[in-house]
């Protein structure tokens, strides 16, 4: 019995690991195009569903697609209706794995592993290395399935196991619901619906469970897979919760409808499969195995999700409204919630395209804090308000905190498998974050200078105040331009930023020259004069750091 457990668990491990490697390889081959396709989904529910099916059939993981969608909804790049349409399609796309398993490609497992290792470790081209990962994962998936089948074979002669299985029959409602529950728990435990389907097919092909039990297990698998989206939505925005809730809702309702008509569903699948593929009944024994049951189970999995998608696409607006109703709006318990880290979630690290998008959202918020800090500090000299000025300390702490968290998050993303474009984006995002934090440091220097002026009752000359208003206004406009370009990912900012940085530097030089003339003539005191020079230096540095951010946005450096 120990040997059986080792083989089954080892085979399951190989299966899941193979699925993961194949999925990662396919994502790397597809590159950023997956993100582009998903984020560009139209409001047409049919196109959204087809997109979800296509993307998931490529990356072989509905969980990955769903987590990406929760991230898109969280980031505001996709509406709730669009996301739910794509999730419906993702449920159909994930059935491709079951169809592949039913083809009985076990004989190609070891050659695929050999070819995969050759491409992955002995070819210099990154593209072919990723294709090697796809082949390696494909081979490990089927080798794991073969190992599971071999491990389960001895159980056919085990009286204890046979007696246990006789208790698991899907002949009445109670037994069907028990099988659905088992399938749900299995999927929640291994966090992979494809793995549960693989185990179910292995059990069924060895004659250990009937077709009806296998179908009920697969129904439970479709409930269990919703846990991934629910976990991804914890701590996320209201819309992300609603997307996850909709996913759970239509899978639960779909399973309820099929369980209510279970005998008719079984007959439909059997009739459809026998006539389409020209094969025998699912529970037909040949030797000690059931050669046709895997195809019947794969078709049951596909038919369930296809019918479910068609049904809910026709009533999609109602589904969205129910999801919104089930996820009530939470009260805002803290006025300064905007200054807390909001988008950096470790659960998205397995999907670098989503994680990078979340990091960008956080950097945009960071830019907003720097802009607010600048405005408050600059205005405080005119109105001579120390209370308003004192807010800079809180803002500076927020910027320091944001920079640390964003840098740590980006470093963790770098530890994942990345394509070249994603590596370049990380470098740009780090440069943006670092330079925004430096802007905060320079605003701090300005604040300390103004604080000293107000406390010591100093006053600048009329000309100095005019220069202060002119250069602070120009720098403010540059910061606004930069933050706006970050939000819109406007690479065309570079030409405007070159002009702005040049104009402000020239302006600062002229003001500095006039100020030195006033010092020489004795119309300005040395102590106040040095503070003014420090302010000009700080404005120049903010100008330079804003230019660095614009370069990162434009991809110049």
C-alpha positions as CSV (number, residue, x, y, z in Angstrom):
1,X,0.0,0.0,0.0
2,X,2.9,2.4,0.7
3,X,4.2,1.8,-2.8
4,X,0.8,2.7,-4.2
5,X,0.8,5.9,-2.3
6,X,4.3,6.8,-3.4
7,X,3.5,6.2,-7.0
8,X,0.2,8.0,-7.0
9,X,1.5,11.0,-5.1
10,X,4.7,11.1,-7.1
11,X,2.8,10.8,-10.4
12,X,0.5,13.6,-9.2
13,X,3.5,15.8,-8.3
14,X,5.0,15.2,-11.8
15,X,1.7,16.0,-13.4
16,X,1.3,19.3,-11.5
17,X,4.9,20.2,-12.0
18,X,4.6,19.4,-15.7
19,X,1.5,21.5,-16.0
20,X,3.3,24.4,-14.3
21,X,6.4,24.2,-16.5
22,X,4.3,23.9,-19.7
23,X,2.1,26.8,-18.6
24,X,5.2,29.0,-17.8
25,X,6.8,28.1,-21.1
26,X,3.7,28.9,-23.1
27,X,3.3,32.2,-21.3
28,X,7.0,33.1,-22.1
29,X,6.5,32.1,-25.8
30,X,3.3,34.2,-26.0
31,X,5.1,37.0,-24.2
32,X,3.4,40.3,-23.5
33,X,0.8,39.6,-26.3
34,X,-1.4,37.8,-23.7
35,X,-1.5,40.9,-21.6
36,X,-2.3,43.0,-24.7
37,X,-5.0,40.7,-25.8
38,X,-6.7,40.5,-22.4
39,X,-6.5,44.2,-21.6
40,X,-7.9,45.1,-25.1
41,X,-11.1,43.0,-24.7
42,X,-14.1,44.8,-26.1
43,X,-17.4,45.2,-24.5
44,X,-18.9,42.5,-26.8
45,X,-19.6,39.5,-24.5
46,X,-19.1,36.9,-27.3
47,X,-15.6,38.3,-28.1
48,X,-14.7,38.5,-24.4
49,X,-15.7,34.9,-23.9
50,X,-13.8,33.8,-27.1
51,X,-10.7,35.7,-25.9
52,X,-10.8,34.0,-22.5
53,X,-11.1,30.6,-24.2
54,X,-8.2,31.3,-26.5
55,X,-5.8,32.7,-23.9
56,X,-6.5,29.9,-21.4
57,X,-6.1,27.2,-24.1
58,X,-2.7,28.7,-24.8
59,X,-1.4,29.0,-21.2
60,X,-3.3,25.9,-20.0
61,X,-4.4,27.4,-16.7
62,X,-7.8,29.0,-16.0
63,X,-6.5,29.9,-12.6
64,X,-3.7,32.0,-14.1
65,X,-6.2,33.7,-16.5
66,X,-8.6,34.4,-13.6
67,X,-5.9,35.9,-11.3
68,X,-4.7,38.1,-14.2
69,X,-8.3,39.3,-14.7
70,X,-8.8,40.1,-11.1
71,X,-5.6,42.2,-11.4
72,X,-6.9,43.9,-14.5
73,X,-10.2,44.7,-12.8
74,X,-8.3,45.9,-9.7
75,X,-6.1,48.2,-11.8
76,X,-9.2,49.6,-13.6
77,X,-8.1,48.3,-17.1
78,X,-11.2,46.2,-17.5
79,X,-14.8,46.5,-16.5
80,X,-16.6,43.9,-14.4
81,X,-18.8,42.9,-17.3
82,X,-15.7,42.4,-19.6
83,X,-13.9,40.4,-16.9
84,X,-16.8,38.0,-16.3
85,X,-17.2,37.4,-20.0
86,X,-13.5,36.4,-20.3
87,X,-13.8,34.2,-17.2
88,X,-16.6,32.3,-18.8
89,X,-14.4,31.7,-21.8
90,X,-11.5,30.7,-19.5
91,X,-13.6,27.9,-18.1
92,X,-14.0,26.5,-21.6
93,X,-10.4,27.0,-22.5
94,X,-9.1,25.0,-19.5
95,X,-10.9,21.9,-20.8
96,X,-8.3,21.6,-23.5
97,X,-6.0,19.8,-21.0
98,X,-8.6,17.1,-20.4
99,X,-9.0,16.7,-24.2
100,X,-5.2,16.3,-24.5
101,X,-5.1,13.7,-21.8
102,X,-7.8,11.7,-23.5
103,X,-5.7,11.4,-26.6
104,X,-3.5,8.8,-24.7
105,X,-0.2,10.3,-25.7
106,X,1.7,8.5,-22.9
107,X,4.1,6.9,-25.4
108,X,5.4,10.3,-26.4
109,X,6.1,11.4,-22.8
110,X,9.8,10.3,-22.5
111,X,10.7,11.5,-26.1
112,X,9.1,14.9,-25.2
113,X,11.1,15.1,-22.0
114,X,14.3,14.3,-23.9
115,X,13.6,16.9,-26.6
116,X,12.5,19.5,-24.0
117,X,15.8,19.0,-22.0
118,X,17.8,19.3,-25.2
119,X,16.1,22.6,-26.2
120,X,16.0,24.0,-22.7
121,X,19.6,23.4,-21.6
122,X,21.6,23.0,-24.8
123,X,20.3,25.7,-27.1
124,X,21.3,29.3,-26.8
125,X,18.1,30.9,-28.3
126,X,15.7,32.0,-25.5
127,X,12.8,31.4,-27.8
128,X,13.7,27.8,-28.3
129,X,14.5,27.4,-24.6
130,X,10.9,28.4,-23.9
131,X,9.6,25.9,-26.4
132,X,11.9,23.4,-24.6
133,X,10.0,24.2,-21.4
134,X,6.7,23.5,-23.2
135,X,7.9,20.1,-24.4
136,X,9.4,19.2,-21.0
137,X,6.2,20.1,-19.2
138,X,4.1,18.2,-21.8
139,X,6.3,15.1,-21.3
140,X,6.3,15.3,-17.5
141,X,2.5,15.8,-17.5
142,X,1.9,12.6,-19.4
143,X,4.7,10.7,-17.6
144,X,3.1,11.7,-14.3
145,X,-0.3,10.5,-15.6
146,X,1.3,7.1,-16.6
147,X,2.9,6.8,-13.1
148,X,-0.5,7.5,-11.4
149,X,-2.2,4.8,-13.5
150,X,0.6,2.3,-12.7
151,X,0.3,3.2,-9.0
152,X,-3.5,2.8,-9.0
153,X,-3.5,-0.6,-10.9
154,X,-2.9,-2.8,-7.8
155,X,-5.9,-1.3,-6.0
156,X,-8.2,-3.3,-8.4
157,X,-7.2,-6.4,-6.4
158,X,-7.5,-4.7,-3.0
159,X,-10.8,-5.9,-1.2
160,X,-10.6,-2.9,1.2
161,X,-10.4,-0.4,-1.6
162,X,-13.1,-2.1,-3.6
163,X,-15.4,-2.0,-0.6
164,X,-14.7,1.7,-0.1
165,X,-15.5,2.4,-3.8
166,X,-18.8,0.6,-3.6
167,X,-19.9,3.3,-1.1
168,X,-19.1,5.9,-3.8
169,X,-21.7,5.6,-6.4
170,X,-23.5,8.4,-8.2
171,X,-26.9,6.7,-8.3
172,X,-29.0,9.1,-6.3
173,X,-28.9,12.8,-5.3
174,X,-27.1,12.1,-2.0
175,X,-24.4,10.1,-3.7
176,X,-24.0,12.6,-6.5
177,X,-23.6,15.5,-4.0
178,X,-21.0,13.4,-2.1
179,X,-19.0,12.9,-5.2
180,X,-19.2,16.6,-6.1
181,X,-18.0,17.4,-2.6
182,X,-15.0,15.0,-3.0
183,X,-14.1,16.6,-6.3
184,X,-14.3,20.1,-4.8
185,X,-12.1,19.2,-1.8
186,X,-9.5,17.5,-4.1
187,X,-9.3,20.6,-6.3
188,X,-9.1,23.0,-3.4
189,X,-6.3,20.9,-1.9
190,X,-4.1,20.7,-5.0
191,X,-5.1,24.2,-6.4
192,X,-5.3,22.7,-9.9
193,X,-8.5,21.7,-11.7
194,X,-6.4,20.0,-14.4
195,X,-4.7,17.9,-11.8
196,X,-8.1,16.8,-10.4
197,X,-9.3,15.9,-13.9
198,X,-6.1,13.9,-14.5
199,X,-6.5,12.0,-11.2
200,X,-10.2,11.3,-12.1
201,X,-9.3,10.0,-15.5
202,X,-6.5,7.8,-14.1
203,X,-9.0,6.3,-11.6
204,X,-11.6,5.8,-14.2
205,X,-9.4,4.3,-16.9
206,X,-8.2,1.7,-14.3
207,X,-11.8,0.7,-13.7
208,X,-11.8,2.0,-10.1
209,X,-14.7,4.4,-10.6
210,X,-17.7,4.5,-12.8
211,X,-18.4,7.2,-15.5
212,X,-21.1,8.7,-13.4
213,X,-18.8,9.1,-10.4
214,X,-16.1,10.6,-12.7
215,X,-18.5,13.2,-14.0
216,X,-19.6,14.1,-10.5
217,X,-15.9,14.5,-9.5
218,X,-15.4,16.8,-12.4
219,X,-18.4,18.9,-11.4
220,X,-16.9,19.3,-8.0
221,X,-13.6,20.2,-9.6
222,X,-15.4,23.2,-11.3
223,X,-16.5,24.4,-7.9
224,X,-13.1,23.9,-6.3
225,X,-11.2,25.9,-8.9
226,X,-13.1,29.1,-7.9
227,X,-11.1,29.2,-4.7
228,X,-8.1,30.6,-6.6
229,X,-10.0,33.7,-7.7
230,X,-11.5,34.1,-4.3
231,X,-8.0,34.0,-2.7
232,X,-6.7,36.5,-5.2
233,X,-9.5,39.0,-4.4
234,X,-8.8,39.0,-0.6
235,X,-7.7,42.5,0.3
236,X,-8.4,43.8,-3.2
237,X,-10.9,46.4,-4.5
238,X,-14.6,46.0,-4.6
239,X,-14.6,45.3,-8.3
240,X,-12.0,42.5,-7.9
241,X,-14.2,40.9,-5.2
242,X,-17.2,41.1,-7.5
243,X,-15.3,39.4,-10.4
244,X,-14.3,36.6,-8.1
245,X,-17.8,36.3,-6.8
246,X,-19.3,36.1,-10.3
247,X,-16.8,33.3,-11.1
248,X,-18.0,31.3,-8.0
249,X,-21.6,32.1,-8.7
250,X,-21.9,30.8,-12.3
251,X,-19.9,27.6,-11.5
252,X,-22.1,26.9,-8.5
253,X,-25.3,27.5,-10.5
254,X,-24.0,25.5,-13.4
255,X,-23.2,22.5,-11.2
256,X,-26.7,22.8,-9.5
257,X,-28.4,22.7,-12.9
258,X,-26.4,19.7,-14.1
259,X,-26.9,17.8,-10.8
260,X,-30.7,18.5,-11.2
261,X,-30.7,16.9,-14.6
262,X,-27.8,14.4,-14.0
263,X,-29.1,11.3,-15.8
264,X,-30.0,13.3,-18.9
265,X,-26.6,15.0,-18.9
266,X,-24.9,11.6,-18.7
267,X,-27.0,10.3,-21.6
268,X,-26.2,13.4,-23.7
269,X,-22.5,13.1,-23.2
270,X,-22.5,9.4,-23.9
271,X,-24.6,9.8,-27.1
272,X,-22.5,12.7,-28.3
273,X,-19.2,11.0,-27.7
274,X,-20.1,7.6,-29.2
275,X,-21.4,9.2,-32.4
276,X,-18.8,11.9,-32.8
277,X,-15.8,9.7,-32.1
278,X,-17.2,6.3,-33.1
279,X,-16.2,4.6,-29.8
280,X,-17.9,2.4,-27.3
281,X,-19.7,3.0,-24.0
282,X,-17.7,4.7,-21.2
283,X,-17.8,1.8,-18.7
284,X,-16.9,-0.9,-21.3
285,X,-14.1,-3.0,-19.9
286,X,-11.4,-4.4,-22.2
287,X,-9.0,-6.5,-20.3
288,X,-8.6,-4.7,-17.0
289,X,-9.1,-1.2,-18.3
290,X,-11.8,1.1,-19.6
291,X,-10.2,2.5,-22.9
292,X,-13.0,4.9,-23.8
293,X,-13.9,6.5,-20.5
294,X,-11.2,9.2,-20.6
295,X,-12.7,10.7,-23.8
296,X,-16.2,10.6,-22.4
297,X,-15.0,12.4,-19.2
298,X,-13.1,15.0,-21.3
299,X,-16.2,15.7,-23.3
300,X,-18.3,15.9,-20.2
301,X,-15.9,18.5,-18.8
302,X,-16.0,20.5,-22.1
303,X,-19.8,20.2,-22.6
304,X,-20.5,21.4,-19.0
305,X,-18.3,24.5,-19.3
306,X,-19.5,25.3,-22.9
307,X,-23.2,25.0,-21.9
308,X,-22.5,27.0,-18.8
309,X,-20.8,29.8,-20.8
310,X,-23.7,29.9,-23.4
311,X,-26.2,30.1,-20.6
312,X,-24.6,32.9,-18.6
313,X,-23.5,34.9,-21.7
314,X,-27.2,35.3,-22.5
315,X,-27.9,36.7,-19.0
316,X,-24.6,38.4,-18.4
317,X,-26.0,41.7,-17.1
318,X,-28.1,39.9,-14.5
319,X,-25.1,37.9,-13.4
320,X,-23.1,41.1,-13.0
321,X,-25.9,42.7,-10.9
322,X,-26.2,39.6,-8.7
323,X,-22.4,39.6,-8.1
324,X,-22.5,43.3,-7.2
325,X,-25.4,42.7,-4.8
326,X,-23.6,39.8,-3.2
327,X,-20.5,42.0,-2.6
328,X,-21.7,45.1,-0.7
329,X,-19.6,48.3,-0.7
330,X,-17.4,48.5,2.4
331,X,-17.3,51.7,4.4
332,X,-14.1,53.7,4.2
333,X,-12.7,53.5,7.7
334,X,-9.7,55.8,7.3
335,X,-9.5,59.2,5.5
336,X,-5.9,58.7,4.6
337,X,-6.3,55.3,3.0
338,X,-4.8,56.7,-0.2
339,X,-1.4,56.8,1.5
340,X,-1.3,53.1,2.2
341,X,0.1,50.5,-0.2
342,X,-2.8,49.4,-2.2
343,X,-1.8,47.5,-5.3
344,X,1.3,45.6,-4.4
345,X,0.0,42.0,-3.8
346,X,2.4,39.0,-3.6
347,X,-0.4,36.8,-5.0
348,X,0.2,38.4,-8.4
349,X,3.9,37.6,-8.5
350,X,3.3,34.4,-10.5
351,X,1.8,36.6,-13.2
352,X,4.6,39.2,-13.9
353,X,2.4,41.0,-16.5
354,X,-0.2,41.7,-13.8
355,X,2.4,42.4,-11.1
356,X,4.1,45.0,-13.2
357,X,0.8,46.7,-13.9
358,X,0.1,46.8,-10.2
359,X,3.5,48.3,-9.5
360,X,3.0,51.0,-12.1
361,X,-0.4,51.9,-10.5
362,X,1.4,52.3,-7.1
363,X,4.1,54.5,-8.7
364,X,1.4,56.7,-10.2
365,X,-0.1,57.1,-6.7
366,X,3.4,57.8,-5.4
367,X,3.7,60.6,-8.0
368,X,0.4,62.0,-6.8
369,X,1.7,62.2,-3.3
370,X,4.9,64.0,-4.4
371,X,2.8,66.5,-6.4
372,X,0.6,67.2,-3.4
373,X,3.6,67.5,-1.1
374,X,5.1,70.1,-3.5
375,X,1.9,72.1,-3.7
376,X,1.5,72.3,0.0
377,X,5.1,73.3,0.7
378,X,5.2,76.0,-2.1
379,X,1.9,77.6,-1.0
380,X,3.0,77.8,2.6
381,X,5.6,80.5,1.9
382,X,2.9,82.8,0.4
383,X,0.4,82.3,3.2
384,X,3.1,81.7,5.9
385,X,1.2,78.8,7.4
386,X,3.4,76.5,9.5
387,X,0.6,74.1,10.2
388,X,0.1,73.5,6.4
389,X,3.8,73.4,6.0
390,X,4.3,70.7,8.6
391,X,2.4,68.2,6.4
392,X,5.6,67.6,4.4
393,X,6.9,65.2,7.1
394,X,4.0,62.8,6.7
395,X,4.2,63.0,2.9
396,X,8.0,62.4,2.9
397,X,7.5,59.3,5.1
398,X,4.9,58.0,2.7
399,X,7.2,58.5,-0.3
400,X,10.0,56.7,1.5
401,X,7.7,53.8,2.4
402,X,6.3,53.6,-1.1
403,X,9.8,53.5,-2.6
404,X,10.9,50.7,-0.3
405,X,7.8,48.6,-0.9
406,X,7.9,49.2,-4.7
407,X,11.6,48.3,-5.0
408,X,11.1,45.1,-2.9
409,X,8.1,44.1,-5.1
410,X,10.0,44.8,-8.3
411,X,13.0,42.7,-7.1
412,X,10.6,39.8,-6.4
413,X,9.2,40.1,-9.9
414,X,12.7,39.9,-11.3
415,X,13.1,36.5,-9.7
416,X,10.3,35.1,-11.9
417,X,10.7,34.0,-15.5
418,X,10.6,37.2,-17.5
419,X,10.6,38.2,-21.2
420,X,12.9,41.1,-22.3
421,X,10.1,43.7,-22.4
422,X,9.2,42.9,-18.8
423,X,12.9,43.2,-17.7
424,X,13.1,46.6,-19.4
425,X,9.8,47.7,-17.8
426,X,11.2,46.8,-14.3
427,X,14.2,49.0,-14.9
428,X,12.0,51.9,-16.0
429,X,9.7,51.5,-13.0
430,X,12.6,51.4,-10.6
431,X,13.9,54.6,-12.2
432,X,10.6,56.3,-11.8
433,X,10.2,55.3,-8.2
434,X,13.7,56.4,-7.2
435,X,13.4,59.8,-8.9
436,X,10.0,60.5,-7.4
437,X,11.5,59.8,-3.9
438,X,14.3,62.2,-4.7
439,X,11.8,64.8,-5.6
440,X,10.4,64.3,-2.2
441,X,13.9,64.8,-0.6
442,X,14.3,68.1,-2.5
443,X,10.8,69.3,-1.4
444,X,11.9,68.5,2.1
445,X,14.9,70.8,1.7
446,X,12.6,73.6,0.4
447,X,10.2,73.0,3.4
448,X,13.0,73.3,5.9
449,X,14.2,76.6,4.2
450,X,10.6,78.0,4.3
451,X,10.2,76.8,7.9
452,X,13.3,78.8,8.9
453,X,12.0,81.9,7.0
454,X,8.6,81.9,8.7
455,X,10.0,81.1,12.2
456,X,12.7,83.8,12.0
457,X,10.3,86.3,10.5
458,X,12.4,86.7,7.3
459,X,10.9,88.3,4.2
460,X,12.2,88.1,0.6
461,X,12.4,91.1,-1.6
462,X,9.6,91.8,-4.0
463,X,11.8,90.7,-6.9
464,X,12.9,87.5,-5.1
465,X,9.2,86.6,-4.4
466,X,8.3,87.1,-8.0
467,X,11.2,84.8,-9.1
468,X,10.1,82.2,-6.5
469,X,6.5,82.3,-7.8
470,X,7.7,82.0,-11.4
471,X,10.1,79.1,-11.0
472,X,7.9,77.2,-8.6
473,X,5.0,77.5,-11.0
474,X,7.2,76.2,-13.9
475,X,8.4,73.2,-11.8
476,X,4.8,72.5,-10.7
477,X,3.7,72.3,-14.4
478,X,6.5,70.0,-15.2
479,X,5.6,67.6,-12.3
480,X,1.9,67.7,-13.4
481,X,3.0,66.9,-17.0
482,X,5.1,64.0,-15.7
483,X,2.5,62.4,-13.5
484,X,-0.1,62.7,-16.3
485,X,2.3,61.0,-18.7
486,X,2.8,58.2,-16.2
487,X,-1.0,57.6,-16.0
488,X,-1.4,57.6,-19.7
489,X,1.9,55.8,-20.5
490,X,2.6,58.7,-22.9
491,X,6.0,58.1,-24.5
492,X,5.6,61.4,-26.4
493,X,6.3,63.3,-23.2
494,X,10.1,63.3,-24.0
495,X,10.1,66.2,-26.5
496,X,8.0,68.4,-24.1
497,X,10.2,67.4,-21.1
498,X,13.4,68.4,-23.0
499,X,12.1,71.9,-23.5
500,X,10.8,72.1,-19.9
501,X,14.1,71.1,-18.3
502,X,16.0,73.5,-20.5
503,X,13.7,76.4,-19.8
504,X,13.7,75.9,-16.1
505,X,17.5,75.5,-15.9
506,X,17.9,78.7,-17.9
507,X,15.4,80.4,-15.6
508,X,17.3,79.3,-12.5
509,X,20.6,80.5,-13.8
510,X,19.1,84.0,-14.6
511,X,17.5,84.2,-11.2
512,X,20.7,83.1,-9.4
513,X,22.7,85.8,-11.4
514,X,20.2,88.6,-10.4
515,X,20.3,87.4,-6.8
516,X,24.1,87.6,-6.7
517,X,23.9,91.1,-8.0
518,X,21.5,92.0,-5.1
519,X,24.0,90.5,-2.6
520,X,26.9,92.4,-4.1
521,X,24.8,95.7,-4.0
522,X,23.9,95.0,-0.4
523,X,20.1,95.1,-1.1
524,X,19.8,91.5,0.3
525,X,21.0,90.1,3.6
526,X,23.5,87.2,3.4
527,X,21.5,84.8,5.6
528,X,18.2,85.3,3.6
529,X,20.2,85.3,0.4
530,X,21.7,81.9,1.1
531,X,18.3,80.4,1.8
532,X,17.0,81.7,-1.6
533,X,20.0,80.2,-3.4
534,X,19.3,76.8,-1.6
535,X,15.7,77.1,-2.9
536,X,16.8,77.7,-6.4
537,X,19.2,74.7,-6.2
538,X,16.3,72.5,-4.9
539,X,14.0,73.6,-7.8
540,X,16.8,72.7,-10.3
541,X,17.2,69.3,-8.8
542,X,13.4,68.6,-8.8
543,X,13.5,69.7,-12.5
544,X,16.3,67.2,-13.2
545,X,14.5,64.3,-11.3
546,X,11.3,65.0,-13.2
547,X,13.2,64.9,-16.4
548,X,14.6,61.5,-15.4
549,X,11.1,60.2,-14.8
550,X,10.0,61.4,-18.2
551,X,13.0,59.6,-19.8
552,X,11.9,56.4,-18.0
553,X,8.3,56.8,-19.3
554,X,9.6,57.4,-22.8
555,X,11.9,54.4,-22.6
556,X,14.9,56.6,-23.4
557,X,17.0,55.2,-20.6
